[in-house]
Every structure is written in structure tokens, then in C-alpha cells.
Amino acid sequence: MTTGQPFVLRGEARNPGGTAVSATLTLGEEAFTVAVAQTAAWSAGYRDLGAVMVDGGVVMIQLGDGPGAERWLLERFGTFTGALTRGLRDGRLRQRLADGLVDADPDAEIDLVEYEAGAETGVAQLLYHDRGVVLAPVDDRLAWRRIRRADIGAVDLEASVGGVAVGSAGRSLAVEDTAAGGPALRLLRLGPTAFRHRDRWTALRDGAAADASAIVAGLIPDAPVGIRRAASAAMLEGRPASPVSLGGAWAALETATLGDPPFDESYRVLREIGGGQAAAPRWLVVAPERPGGSDEPKLWFFVGLPGNLVAMELVSAGSHATYLFRVVPRASFAGALPAGALETAVADVSEALIDARFLREPMALPAVRLTEPAGLRYRLALAALPTLAAARARFVARVVHRDPEAWKQAIGDLVAWHGSARDEAAEWPGRAAQEAQVDDAAGLP
């Protein structure tokens, strides 16, 4: 994808095994067009590129995946072969990031860097955005790394390799085969740009810490500074914090975030269902709506419930509903959850909420509604964001707060039903009625 006027390149194109004919390839803003001699021109979005590979001056592109994938060989573009490859890859990166709700500067530079992440080495595109970094290997067999700014640990220059070493402080930078104590990611042979890259990683990490400190200070300004600092570290950029991890800050933060109607009552009832006011597993989560912004922060909470469920509510103005997610696959649930499963589910859903810029609709819309034209934005986001797709796979139902007693009864019915459900595709019988209430509240037919 390019900015400004389309970029026109001329060479030859053919299908594998076919005869090369003259071709004109135009790189536009949202799509590229291939005009082959004697045939009608065709266009595709950059997101359609399943692979872009270069071998001996020939660019192989694959459109789509699976049995229906289409392959073309683009050759004889001469000195513009590199520009062609870069244009296709850059267009794909920008378009898929836009699909994934990343608001990246259209003029932001996409760097091509050598990297090392554990045993994985290669060359990748690297793009910075307001909430983190995306590292997209040019080897299409390797997964993209979407790194959240809160997961960036130590950042150091490595003079021996002319690069930057980045340590892990969270899940999006975790690399299983990294040597103990070693960095999770190395950018290699950067030359004089190493200083710029070090500063960008450091600024992202420090920005996340500054936003967390500001949010906590706004919620509990009268708490001792040591308690506020510990709470800021525990609640960094959407990390779920429990009474144990927050320690002395828990009570004050619980009151500050959940002390007002209507969330205080739903929080109380969910805790009772989850095992009692003191015993129910629960978490508070905060994050800035926009990094470095002055908007009110986003706040949400989780409560673990019986029946292989965890409940989530976003504490904000507007519609008020409880979102419920399964913890482990239904077939594997035998009445008790394995150690750590609840914490994993809570972290997964929180990360999806951050990645989706706090949109819950992509997780919650019924399948038939997702296919409607209005669901296009959500379909693109689900295809681009693995965390969002995983959260949707966990989603069970949302229960609307239209009447306190009806809401409580619906939660109880759902808990009882889900505790014995083993079919992953089965749908809670009460879901349709709840979705009708959502549509009614939104003024939809």
C-alpha cells in the first residue's frame, strides 16, 4: 500500500508452468492491480497476499490459502524488483494492521531488520505504533510477533553485533527457547540506526509505565506512594490484578473502581455466585483508552464462576452487560479447573480487549450477525488478531442488565447449563433472548 499516486511497474507475469507475457503491476492505496497482455486486468487487496517470496529476481505471490490459492510469478522487473517486493509486503503489513485496529501513522517508516528470537533468526519488517511493535518475518512460514509495549523489559545496545537487545516483561515477548537471563529479541547489524531503535523501544516501555502511574494516581491519590507504585506495576496496560498481587492497594482500588451503581451490585452478586464475597476469585484491570491521552481510562473486572466460566464487565457509561467466557474446553471440564487455567483465561481475554481497542462486539456477536455487511470490520479484525479470535472461541454469552432479578436468574441458569455442557458448539438456550435485548437497547430491528 502506498500513499499518494499509484506506483506503476512493468515486467512479465505467468502462472507456474505457464508462459511469461508482458504485464503491468500498479501498487495502489488499498489494492494492487495486475494487467496481463491479452487478458482482463485483475485486482486484489494486499491482505489477500498469503505469501511473497523472491528467488533469483523472480517474485512469487500467492493469493489466499489452501486448495483455492492462486500463484503468480512476476519477473523481468529489472532494478524495480526490490521496489515491487517491498511495495507488496509493506502494503500487506499496513492493511493487515489496519484490519487489526492498529492506528499506525500511514507515513511511518517500515524498517527491514535482521533479528534473533531464541532459535529463530531471519529478516523481518518492523513497525512501531502507539501500543507496541509488530515484527513480521519475510519468511511467510513464520508467525508475526505483535509485541505490546507493557511487555518490553530491559532495552540495551549491543555493540558486539551493532544492534539492540530487548528483554521480556510479559507474554507477547516470551520466547520459550531463549537462554536463561538472555534477551527475548535481538535486532542485529543496525549500524547507526541502533540508537534510534533503542530509543523507540524504551519510549514505548516507559510510556506504558507512565500511563499506569497516572491512572492509579487518579484512582487513589491519597494512597502512600509505595502502594501506588506497586499497584501501577501490577496493573500495567491491561494486566489483570488480583487481591494477592495488589496487596495493600486492593481495597482502595476496588472501592474506587466498583463503588458506584450499577457496577457495585453486579460485582457483589457475581462474587456471591463465585464462592462468596471474600473467596470468589476476582481481578481488576485498567488501561488507557489512548496511550498518553487525557481520556478517562478503561476499567474492567473479572469474577470466576462455577461451571467452567469467568464473568467480565467493562465499567463505563452506556450499555451494561456481563460477558461470560469458558475457561477450559468443555469436553475437558470434569467439575474442577486445573491449576492456573482461570488466570490464563483472564489474561487471554484482557489481552484481546486491549488488542481490539476495547471492542466487545467481535467477541460477542452471534455468527449470523457477524456475516452481515455491518460485521465486516469485525470479520477483518478477527482474521488479523489471533488473540481476538481466541477470545471469541471462549465466549459463551452476554447477559444484559435490564432488570436486576432477571439478570441474576439468567446468570444462574447459564452457570447451571454450562457446568454440564460438553459440546463446544452448543449454545446456551437463553442467548437469543439476551441478544434480542442488546438489539433493542441499540435500536436495531
Helices and strands as residue ranges (DSSP letters): E 7-14, E 21-27, E 31-36, E 42-45, G 46-48, E 49-55, E 58-63, E 70-75, G 78-80, H 81-99, E 111-117, E 120-129, E 132-137, E 145-148, G 149-151, E 152-158, E 163-168, G 171-173, E 185-188, G 191-193, H 194-219, H 225-234, G 236-238, H 243-246, G 247-249, H 250-258, H 263-273, E 282-287, E 298-305, E 309-315, E 321-326, G 330-332, H 341-355, H 361-364, H 367-370, G 373-375, H 376-384, H 386-394, E 395-400, H 404-420, H 431-441
